[in-house]
Amino acid sequence: MPKGSPRPTIRQRAFAKQLRHELTDCERLLWQQLRNRQLAGMKFRRQFPLPPYVLDFYCAEFHLAIELDGGQHFGEAQQLYDQKRSAYARAQGLTTLRFSNLDILNNLESVLSTILMQAQSSSFCP
């Protein structure tokens, strides 16, 4: 949990747990590559509560949030909402990487490389 961020309520934790059981196909595909420290030993959590939001994936070691965006994220209202989420995460000390579902389906290796490069360039890198 990032320092200074509010602790999730029981309801928020339950919602995150529900989301973990209902991964989209693209979330599942990326999760298969991130789970069990498969990407350079980085530990990721999926559907991590960061009240009032839930992050798709979170790596505490590198203060890194990863968000996957489906087609509904391309509307103007949703883009504004996503910008607000990213700004909130940034205020909590996180870097947010956003990828479209098409990136996951068509360029998974490039997505993984981008995640790895961000972690390596992070000022929190050990």
Helices and strands as residue ranges (DSSP letters): H 10-21, H 25-34, G 35-37, E 45-50, E 53-59, E 64-69, G 71-74, H 76-91, E 95-100, H 101-106, H 108-121
